[in-house]
Amino acid sequence: MAANESVQRNHQSLLNNLYNSRENGELGIVVRFQCENGQVYAHKNVLTAGSDNFGAMFSPDHIENQTNSASFPDTSLDVLNIVIKSIYTQKLPNMIFRTTSYVKR
């Protein structure tokens, strides 16, 4: 049981280190997402491995793959960060929030 917990901790540490290296372009191709109130960066290989939707977005015949960028003008920085972090960690954040504050009317 202790060995399994150690593997889990190491795995989580690896994912957190990868997540934290996004903005400096280390460890692979980094893509930029322009959103309503800022920018978010992520590793293309992590996104495509962790999400079918991002996998399709970054397929060879799409402009997002060629430019390594995408625009989400109706999405807040907070929401996009939650999505990106959940792909890296394969966990949803432990937080309670009012979804209506993140939804445009």
A tleap script that builds the chain and sets N, CA, C and O, in Angstrom:
source leaprc.protein.ff14SB
mol = sequence {
  NMET ALA ALA ASN GLU SER VAL GLN ARG ASN
  HIE GLN SER LEU LEU ASN ASN LEU TYR ASN
  SER ARG GLU ASN GLY GLU LEU GLY ILE VAL
  VAL ARG PHE GLN CYS GLU ASN GLY GLN VAL
  TYR ALA HIE LYS ASN VAL LEU THR ALA GLY
  SER ASP ASN PHE GLY ALA MET PHE SER PRO
  ASP HIE ILE GLU ASN GLN THR ASN SER ALA
  SER PHE PRO ASP THR SER LEU ASP VAL LEU
  ASN ILE VAL ILE LYS SER ILE TYR THR GLN
  LYS LEU PRO ASN MET ILE PHE ARG THR THR
  SER TYR VAL LYS CARG
}
set mol.1.N position { 0.817 -1.189 0.000 }
set mol.1.CA position { 0.000 0.000 0.000 }
set mol.1.C position { 0.861 1.253 0.000 }
set mol.1.O position { 0.542 2.210 -0.706 }
set mol.2.N position { 1.934 1.275 0.766 }
set mol.2.CA position { 2.810 2.444 0.841 }
set mol.2.C position { 3.478 2.714 -0.494 }
set mol.2.O position { 3.653 3.874 -0.868 }
set mol.3.N position { 3.856 1.670 -1.224 }
set mol.3.CA position { 4.483 1.850 -2.534 }
set mol.3.C position { 3.515 2.507 -3.505 }
set mol.3.O position { 3.908 3.376 -4.283 }
set mol.4.N position { 2.258 2.102 -3.465 }
set mol.4.CA position { 1.248 2.689 -4.329 }
set mol.4.C position { 1.044 4.176 -4.020 }
set mol.4.O position { 0.899 4.989 -4.933 }
set mol.5.N position { 1.036 4.522 -2.745 }
set mol.5.CA position { 0.895 5.926 -2.350 }
set mol.5.C position { 2.089 6.739 -2.825 }
set mol.5.O position { 1.931 7.888 -3.239 }
set mol.6.N position { 3.273 6.160 -2.771 }
set mol.6.CA position { 4.485 6.839 -3.238 }
set mol.6.C position { 4.416 7.084 -4.748 }
set mol.6.O position { 4.792 8.154 -5.226 }
set mol.7.N position { 3.939 6.100 -5.485 }
set mol.7.CA position { 3.783 6.247 -6.934 }
set mol.7.C position { 2.775 7.349 -7.230 }
set mol.7.O position { 3.000 8.172 -8.119 }
set mol.8.N position { 1.677 7.373 -6.500 }
set mol.8.CA position { 0.656 8.412 -6.684 }
set mol.8.C position { 1.231 9.797 -6.420 }
set mol.8.O position { 0.982 10.725 -7.189 }
set mol.9.N position { 1.996 9.947 -5.345 }
set mol.9.CA position { 2.613 11.242 -5.017 }
set mol.9.C position { 3.587 11.669 -6.109 }
set mol.9.O position { 3.598 12.831 -6.516 }
set mol.10.N position { 4.411 10.723 -6.588 }
set mol.10.CA position { 5.369 11.029 -7.647 }
set mol.10.C position { 4.660 11.425 -8.935 }
set mol.10.O position { 5.075 12.352 -9.631 }
set mol.11.N position { 3.594 10.713 -9.236 }
set mol.11.CA position { 2.798 11.015 -10.427 }
set mol.11.C position { 2.212 12.420 -10.334 }
set mol.11.O position { 2.278 13.190 -11.291 }
set mol.12.N position { 1.644 12.746 -9.190 }
set mol.12.CA position { 1.058 14.065 -8.982 }
set mol.12.C position { 2.126 15.148 -9.047 }
set mol.12.O position { 1.887 16.223 -9.598 }
set mol.13.N position { 3.289 14.875 -8.493 }
set mol.13.CA position { 4.394 15.833 -8.533 }
set mol.13.C position { 4.845 16.068 -9.970 }
set mol.13.O position { 5.101 17.207 -10.362 }
set mol.14.N position { 4.945 15.004 -10.755 }
set mol.14.CA position { 5.313 15.115 -12.162 }
set mol.14.C position { 4.314 15.981 -12.921 }
set mol.14.O position { 4.700 16.867 -13.684 }
set mol.15.N position { 3.035 15.720 -12.708 }
set mol.15.CA position { 2.003 16.491 -13.406 }
set mol.15.C position { 2.015 17.951 -12.972 }
set mol.15.O position { 1.851 18.840 -13.808 }
set mol.16.N position { 2.205 18.211 -11.698 }
set mol.16.CA position { 2.275 19.591 -11.228 }
set mol.16.C position { 3.492 20.310 -11.804 }
set mol.16.O position { 3.390 21.475 -12.188 }
set mol.17.N position { 4.639 19.638 -11.870 }
set mol.17.CA position { 5.831 20.250 -12.463 }
set mol.17.C position { 5.618 20.556 -13.938 }
set mol.17.O position { 6.028 21.611 -14.423 }
set mol.18.N position { 4.987 19.651 -14.639 }
set mol.18.CA position { 4.679 19.874 -16.052 }
set mol.18.C position { 3.722 21.047 -16.205 }
set mol.18.O position { 3.925 21.909 -17.059 }
set mol.19.N position { 2.685 21.082 -15.383 }
set mol.19.CA position { 1.725 22.190 -15.416 }
set mol.19.C position { 2.424 23.521 -15.158 }
set mol.19.O position { 2.150 24.510 -15.838 }
set mol.20.N position { 3.322 23.547 -14.182 }
set mol.20.CA position { 4.009 24.784 -13.822 }
set mol.20.C position { 5.050 25.227 -14.844 }
set mol.20.O position { 5.517 26.365 -14.783 }
set mol.21.N position { 5.423 24.362 -15.780 }
set mol.21.CA position { 6.421 24.717 -16.793 }
set mol.21.C position { 5.798 25.237 -18.083 }
set mol.21.O position { 6.514 25.454 -19.060 }
set mol.22.N position { 4.502 25.438 -18.111 }
set mol.22.CA position { 3.805 25.794 -19.345 }
set mol.22.C position { 4.283 27.098 -19.970 }
set mol.22.O position { 4.516 27.145 -21.178 }
set mol.23.N position { 4.431 28.136 -19.194 }
set mol.23.CA position { 4.677 29.454 -19.761 }
set mol.23.C position { 6.095 29.664 -20.279 }
set mol.23.O position { 6.324 30.570 -21.080 }
set mol.24.N position { 7.046 28.851 -19.842 }
set mol.24.CA position { 8.410 29.064 -20.299 }
set mol.24.C position { 8.791 28.178 -21.477 }
set mol.24.O position { 9.945 28.181 -21.905 }
set mol.25.N position { 7.848 27.430 -21.997 }
set mol.25.CA position { 8.085 26.654 -23.211 }
set mol.25.C position { 8.937 25.413 -23.034 }
set mol.25.O position { 9.396 24.833 -24.017 }
set mol.26.N position { 9.153 25.001 -21.805 }
set mol.26.CA position { 9.928 23.789 -21.576 }
set mol.26.C position { 9.077 22.554 -21.875 }
set mol.26.O position { 7.849 22.587 -21.808 }
set mol.27.N position { 9.754 21.492 -22.199 }
set mol.27.CA position { 9.133 20.170 -22.321 }
set mol.27.C position { 8.096 20.069 -23.420 }
set mol.27.O position { 7.027 19.498 -23.204 }
set mol.28.N position { 8.380 20.600 -24.577 }
set mol.28.CA position { 7.488 20.421 -25.708 }
set mol.28.C position { 6.852 21.696 -26.201 }
set mol.28.O position { 7.093 22.783 -25.677 }
set mol.29.N position { 6.042 21.538 -27.212 }
set mol.29.CA position { 5.390 22.677 -27.850 }
set mol.29.C position { 4.303 23.227 -26.933 }
set mol.29.O position { 3.445 22.489 -26.448 }
set mol.30.N position { 4.355 24.520 -26.709 }
set mol.30.CA position { 3.373 25.195 -25.867 }
set mol.30.C position { 2.420 25.968 -26.761 }
set mol.30.O position { 2.841 26.657 -27.690 }
set mol.31.N position { 1.136 25.847 -26.472 }
set mol.31.CA position { 0.126 26.593 -27.217 }
set mol.31.C position { -0.441 27.703 -26.333 }
set mol.31.O position { -0.435 27.616 -25.105 }
set mol.32.N position { -0.926 28.738 -26.995 }
set mol.32.CA position { -1.468 29.894 -26.283 }
set mol.32.C position { -2.966 29.983 -26.565 }
set mol.32.O position { -3.410 29.910 -27.710 }
set mol.33.N position { -3.721 30.140 -25.496 }
set mol.33.CA position { -5.159 30.347 -25.609 }
set mol.33.C position { -5.463 31.774 -25.189 }
set mol.33.O position { -5.155 32.178 -24.068 }
set mol.34.N position { -6.060 32.527 -26.081 }
set mol.34.CA position { -6.507 33.874 -25.760 }
set mol.34.C position { -7.948 33.756 -25.293 }
set mol.34.O position { -8.794 33.203 -25.995 }
set mol.35.N position { -8.222 34.280 -24.101 }
set mol.35.CA position { -9.586 34.224 -23.586 }
set mol.35.C position { -10.068 35.628 -23.253 }
set mol.35.O position { -9.381 36.615 -23.518 }
set mol.36.N position { -11.224 35.701 -22.686 }
set mol.36.CA position { -11.896 36.972 -22.432 }
set mol.36.C position { -11.007 37.984 -21.714 }
set mol.36.O position { -11.002 39.159 -22.079 }
set mol.37.N position { -10.272 37.562 -20.725 }
set mol.37.CA position { -9.514 38.518 -19.913 }
set mol.37.C position { -8.071 38.089 -19.674 }
set mol.37.O position { -7.517 38.344 -18.605 }
set mol.38.N position { -7.461 37.441 -20.661 }
set mol.38.CA position { -6.064 37.072 -20.515 }
set mol.38.C position { -5.659 35.938 -21.436 }
set mol.38.O position { -6.345 35.623 -22.407 }
set mol.39.N position { -4.525 35.333 -21.107 }
set mol.39.CA position { -3.983 34.232 -21.883 }
set mol.39.C position { -3.641 33.062 -20.970 }
set mol.39.O position { -3.273 33.242 -19.809 }
set mol.40.N position { -3.770 31.872 -21.517 }
set mol.40.CA position { -3.414 30.646 -20.813 }
set mol.40.C position { -2.514 29.847 -21.750 }
set mol.40.O position { -2.748 29.793 -22.957 }
set mol.41.N position { -1.494 29.234 -21.185 }
set mol.41.CA position { -0.571 28.412 -21.957 }
set mol.41.C position { -0.679 26.958 -21.521 }
set mol.41.O position { -0.989 26.664 -20.367 }
set mol.42.N position { -0.418 26.050 -22.463 }
set mol.42.CA position { -0.451 24.622 -22.149 }
set mol.42.C position { 0.407 23.874 -23.157 }
set mol.42.O position { 0.664 24.364 -24.256 }
set mol.43.N position { 0.845 22.687 -22.772 }
set mol.43.CA position { 1.618 21.831 -23.669 }
set mol.43.C position { 0.665 21.126 -24.627 }
set mol.43.O position { -0.303 20.493 -24.206 }
set mol.44.N position { 0.951 21.243 -25.905 }
set mol.44.CA position { 0.081 20.651 -26.914 }
set mol.44.C position { -0.054 19.145 -26.716 }
set mol.44.O position { -1.154 18.605 -26.833 }
set mol.45.N position { 1.049 18.460 -26.418 }
set mol.45.CA position { 0.977 17.004 -26.269 }
set mol.45.C position { 0.126 16.582 -25.082 }
set mol.45.O position { -0.545 15.552 -25.148 }
set mol.46.N position { 0.134 17.350 -23.997 }
set mol.46.CA position { -0.700 17.034 -22.835 }
set mol.46.C position { -2.176 17.222 -23.195 }
set mol.46.O position { -3.013 16.385 -22.860 }
set mol.47.N position { -2.487 18.320 -23.875 }
set mol.47.CA position { -3.874 18.589 -24.255 }
set mol.47.C position { -4.421 17.519 -25.191 }
set mol.47.O position { -5.532 17.025 -25.000 }
set mol.48.N position { -3.634 17.164 -26.206 }
set mol.48.CA position { -4.132 16.183 -27.172 }
set mol.48.C position { -4.242 14.788 -26.573 }
set mol.48.O position { -5.114 14.012 -26.963 }
set mol.49.N position { -3.360 14.463 -25.625 }
set mol.49.CA position { -3.450 13.158 -24.959 }
set mol.49.C position { -4.589 13.117 -23.942 }
set mol.49.O position { -5.169 12.059 -23.696 }
set mol.50.N position { -4.905 14.264 -23.355 }
set mol.50.CA position { -5.886 14.305 -22.283 }
set mol.50.C position { -7.295 14.674 -22.683 }
set mol.50.O position { -8.214 14.583 -21.869 }
set mol.51.N position { -7.484 15.096 -23.943 }
set mol.51.CA position { -8.813 15.549 -24.356 }
set mol.51.C position { -9.034 15.272 -25.838 }
set mol.51.O position { -8.245 15.699 -26.681 }
set mol.52.N position { -10.099 14.563 -26.147 }
set mol.52.CA position { -10.446 14.318 -27.550 }
set mol.52.C position { -10.738 15.627 -28.282 }
set mol.52.O position { -10.409 15.776 -29.459 }
set mol.53.N position { -11.357 16.572 -27.575 }
set mol.53.CA position { -11.682 17.853 -28.212 }
set mol.53.C position { -10.423 18.624 -28.590 }
set mol.53.O position { -10.326 19.155 -29.696 }
set mol.54.N position { -9.460 18.686 -27.674 }
set mol.54.CA position { -8.205 19.354 -28.008 }
set mol.54.C position { -7.426 18.549 -29.044 }
set mol.54.O position { -6.730 19.123 -29.881 }
set mol.55.N position { -7.540 17.235 -28.991 }
set mol.55.CA position { -6.899 16.394 -30.005 }
set mol.55.C position { -7.393 16.736 -31.393 }
set mol.55.O position { -6.605 16.810 -32.336 }
set mol.56.N position { -8.690 16.945 -31.525 }
set mol.56.CA position { -9.254 17.333 -32.815 }
set mol.56.C position { -8.818 18.748 -33.196 }
set mol.56.O position { -8.487 19.011 -34.352 }
set mol.57.N position { -8.821 19.646 -32.228 }
set mol.57.CA position { -8.437 21.040 -32.490 }
set mol.57.C position { -7.011 21.134 -33.016 }
set mol.57.O position { -6.718 21.959 -33.882 }
set mol.58.N position { -6.128 20.293 -32.496 }
set mol.58.CA position { -4.723 20.352 -32.880 }
set mol.58.C position { -4.336 19.257 -33.876 }
set mol.58.O position { -3.175 18.854 -33.946 }
set mol.59.N position { -5.313 18.783 -34.641 }
set mol.59.CA position { -4.997 17.833 -35.708 }
set mol.59.C position { -4.332 18.602 -36.858 }
set mol.59.O position { -4.500 19.817 -36.961 }
set mol.60.N position { -3.595 17.925 -37.702 }
set mol.60.CA position { -2.769 18.612 -38.705 }
set mol.60.C position { -3.501 19.588 -39.626 }
set mol.60.O position { -2.905 20.572 -40.064 }
set mol.61.N position { -4.759 19.342 -39.925 }
set mol.61.CA position { -5.450 20.193 -40.895 }
set mol.61.C position { -6.153 21.409 -40.287 }
set mol.61.O position { -6.865 22.117 -40.998 }
set mol.62.N position { -5.970 21.664 -39.000 }
set mol.62.CA position { -6.626 22.809 -38.361 }
set mol.62.C position { -5.646 23.958 -38.151 }
set mol.62.O position { -4.464 23.743 -37.881 }
set mol.63.N position { -6.151 25.167 -38.277 }
set mol.63.CA position { -5.337 26.374 -38.135 }
set mol.63.C position { -4.727 26.479 -36.738 }
set mol.63.O position { -3.619 26.993 -36.587 }
set mol.64.N position { -5.439 25.998 -35.714 }
set mol.64.CA position { -4.913 26.043 -34.351 }
set mol.64.C position { -3.617 25.236 -34.230 }
set mol.64.O position { -2.719 25.609 -33.476 }
set mol.65.N position { -3.526 24.147 -34.964 }
set mol.65.CA position { -2.309 23.342 -34.950 }
set mol.65.C position { -1.156 24.079 -35.625 }
set mol.65.O position { -0.013 24.006 -35.175 }
set mol.66.N position { -1.461 24.775 -36.688 }
set mol.66.CA position { -0.427 25.487 -37.437 }
set mol.66.C position { 0.078 26.725 -36.691 }
set mol.66.O position { 1.259 27.064 -36.778 }
set mol.67.N position { -0.807 27.393 -35.966 }
set mol.67.CA position { -0.427 28.632 -35.268 }
set mol.67.C position { -0.098 28.412 -33.792 }
set mol.67.O position { 0.408 29.314 -33.125 }
set mol.68.N position { -0.386 27.215 -33.286 }
set mol.68.CA position { -0.204 26.914 -31.854 }
set mol.68.C position { -0.933 27.921 -30.976 }
set mol.68.O position { -0.431 28.345 -29.935 }
set mol.69.N position { -2.121 28.292 -31.418 }
set mol.69.CA position { -2.937 29.226 -30.626 }
set mol.69.C position { -4.408 29.008 -30.950 }
set mol.69.O position { -4.766 28.459 -31.991 }
set mol.70.N position { -5.243 29.456 -30.025 }
set mol.70.CA position { -6.690 29.397 -30.202 }
set mol.70.C position { -7.310 30.530 -29.405 }
set mol.70.O position { -6.735 31.008 -28.427 }
set mol.71.N position { -8.481 30.950 -29.834 }
set mol.71.CA position { -9.159 32.067 -29.179 }
set mol.71.C position { -10.494 31.606 -28.610 }
set mol.71.O position { -11.280 30.941 -29.284 }
set mol.72.N position { -10.730 31.972 -27.366 }
set mol.72.CA position { -11.984 31.698 -26.673 }
set mol.72.C position { -12.487 33.017 -26.083 }
set mol.72.O position { -12.425 33.209 -24.869 }
set mol.73.N position { -12.981 33.921 -26.919 }
set mol.73.CA position { -13.325 35.265 -26.442 }
set mol.73.C position { -14.467 35.313 -25.430 }
set mol.73.O position { -14.586 36.292 -24.693 }
set mol.74.N position { -15.295 34.297 -25.377 }
set mol.74.CA position { -16.419 34.287 -24.436 }
set mol.74.C position { -16.139 33.433 -23.199 }
set mol.74.O position { -17.055 33.128 -22.436 }
set mol.75.N position { -14.894 33.052 -23.001 }
set mol.75.CA position { -14.518 32.214 -21.870 }
set mol.75.C position { -13.578 32.997 -20.964 }
set mol.75.O position { -12.621 33.615 -21.431 }
set mol.76.N position { -13.860 32.966 -19.663 }
set mol.76.CA position { -13.025 33.713 -18.720 }
set mol.76.C position { -11.711 32.978 -18.474 }
set mol.76.O position { -11.598 31.772 -18.697 }
set mol.77.N position { -10.736 33.731 -18.013 }
set mol.77.CA position { -9.436 33.180 -17.651 }
set mol.77.C position { -9.591 32.123 -16.563 }
set mol.77.O position { -8.933 31.084 -16.617 }
set mol.78.N position { -10.444 32.367 -15.583 }
set mol.78.CA position { -10.669 31.406 -14.494 }
set mol.78.C position { -11.176 30.066 -15.020 }
set mol.78.O position { -10.679 29.012 -14.622 }
set mol.79.N position { -12.149 30.103 -15.901 }
set mol.79.CA position { -12.729 28.869 -16.431 }
set mol.79.C position { -11.715 28.119 -17.278 }
set mol.79.O position { -11.586 26.901 -17.154 }
set mol.80.N position { -10.998 28.825 -18.131 }
set mol.80.CA position { -10.014 28.153 -18.975 }
set mol.80.C position { -8.891 27.541 -18.141 }
set mol.80.O position { -8.400 26.459 -18.462 }
set mol.81.N position { -8.488 28.214 -17.091 }
set mol.81.CA position { -7.481 27.645 -16.192 }
set mol.81.C position { -7.984 26.377 -15.505 }
set mol.81.O position { -7.220 25.429 -15.327 }
set mol.82.N position { -9.247 26.351 -15.122 }
set mol.82.CA position { -9.830 25.148 -14.512 }
set mol.82.C position { -9.801 23.993 -15.505 }
set mol.82.O position { -9.440 22.873 -15.145 }
set mol.83.N position { -10.177 24.257 -16.747 }
set mol.83.CA position { -10.181 23.215 -17.781 }
set mol.83.C position { -8.773 22.685 -18.012 }
set mol.83.O position { -8.553 21.474 -18.020 }
set mol.84.N position { -7.819 23.593 -18.200 }
set mol.84.CA position { -6.438 23.180 -18.475 }
set mol.84.C position { -5.851 22.399 -17.299 }
set mol.84.O position { -5.246 21.344 -17.492 }
set mol.85.N position { -6.029 22.910 -16.095 }
set mol.85.CA position { -5.466 22.220 -14.919 }
set mol.85.C position { -6.105 20.843 -14.741 }
set mol.85.O position { -5.425 19.897 -14.345 }
set mol.86.N position { -7.395 20.720 -15.028 }
set mol.86.CA position { -8.046 19.410 -14.882 }
set mol.86.C position { -7.506 18.408 -15.900 }
set mol.86.O position { -7.479 17.208 -15.625 }
set mol.87.N position { -7.080 18.880 -17.065 }
set mol.87.CA position { -6.477 17.964 -18.044 }
set mol.87.C position { -5.112 17.502 -17.543 }
set mol.87.O position { -4.784 16.319 -17.638 }
set mol.88.N position { -4.322 18.417 -17.015 }
set mol.88.CA position { -3.010 18.045 -16.489 }
set mol.88.C position { -3.118 17.095 -15.300 }
set mol.88.O position { -2.377 16.115 -15.227 }
set mol.89.N position { -4.009 17.362 -14.389 }
set mol.89.CA position { -4.070 16.585 -13.145 }
set mol.89.C position { -5.071 15.441 -13.190 }
set mol.89.O position { -5.055 14.566 -12.325 }
set mol.90.N position { -5.950 15.444 -14.204 }
set mol.90.CA position { -7.028 14.465 -14.309 }
set mol.90.C position { -7.928 14.507 -13.086 }
set mol.90.O position { -8.505 13.497 -12.684 }
set mol.91.N position { -8.038 15.710 -12.495 }
set mol.91.CA position { -8.905 15.930 -11.343 }
set mol.91.C position { -9.635 17.247 -11.533 }
set mol.91.O position { -9.114 18.186 -12.137 }
set mol.92.N position { -10.844 17.297 -11.009 }
set mol.92.CA position { -11.537 18.574 -10.939 }
set mol.92.C position { -11.141 19.257 -9.646 }
set mol.92.O position { -10.893 18.584 -8.645 }
set mol.93.N position { -11.077 20.574 -9.645 }
set mol.93.CA position { -10.657 21.270 -8.422 }
set mol.93.C position { -11.644 21.053 -7.287 }
set mol.93.O position { -12.847 20.908 -7.506 }
set mol.94.N position { -11.115 21.033 -6.073 }
set mol.94.CA position { -11.943 20.917 -4.877 }
set mol.94.C position { -12.405 22.299 -4.470 }
set mol.94.O position { -11.860 22.908 -3.550 }
set mol.95.N position { -13.402 22.778 -5.158 }
set mol.95.CA position { -13.911 24.103 -4.837 }
set mol.95.C position { -15.397 24.157 -5.135 }
set mol.95.O position { -15.897 23.479 -6.033 }
set mol.96.N position { -16.059 24.940 -4.397 }
set mol.96.CA position { -17.484 25.147 -4.617 }
set mol.96.C position { -17.637 26.560 -5.153 }
set mol.96.O position { -17.170 27.517 -4.535 }
set mol.97.N position { -18.273 26.689 -6.270 }
set mol.97.CA position { -18.475 28.014 -6.829 }
set mol.97.C position { -19.832 28.052 -7.521 }
set mol.97.O position { -20.396 27.019 -7.881 }
set mol.98.N position { -20.318 29.216 -7.689 }
set mol.98.CA position { -21.582 29.398 -8.388 }
set mol.98.C position { -21.305 29.365 -9.876 }
set mol.98.O position { -20.614 30.237 -10.402 }
set mol.99.N position { -21.839 28.366 -10.558 }
set mol.99.CA position { -21.580 28.265 -11.978 }
set mol.99.C position { -22.152 29.454 -12.739 }
set mol.99.O position { -21.655 29.796 -13.812 }
set mol.100.N position { -23.160 30.071 -12.214 }
set mol.100.CA position { -23.742 31.214 -12.919 }
set mol.100.C position { -22.756 32.361 -13.040 }
set mol.100.O position { -22.878 33.177 -13.954 }
set mol.101.N position { -21.780 32.445 -12.141 }
set mol.101.CA position { -20.806 33.514 -12.246 }
set mol.101.C position { -19.838 33.285 -13.392 }
set mol.101.O position { -19.150 34.219 -13.804 }
set mol.102.N position { -19.764 32.051 -13.927 }
set mol.102.CA position { -18.880 31.736 -15.030 }
set mol.102.C position { -19.599 31.649 -16.367 }
set mol.102.O position { -18.963 31.471 -17.405 }
set mol.103.N position { -20.905 31.772 -16.348 }
set mol.103.CA position { -21.695 31.601 -17.575 }
set mol.103.C position { -22.131 32.964 -18.078 }
set mol.103.O position { -22.674 33.780 -17.334 }
set mol.104.N position { -21.880 33.187 -19.360 }
set mol.104.CA position { -22.328 34.445 -19.974 }
set mol.104.C position { -23.827 34.371 -20.215 }
set mol.104.O position { -24.367 33.320 -20.560 }
set mol.105.N position { -24.470 35.482 -20.031 }
set mol.105.CA position { -25.924 35.539 -20.306 }
set mol.105.C position { -26.154 36.161 -21.662 }
set mol.105.O position { -27.300 36.304 -22.089 }
savepdb mol mol.pdb
quit
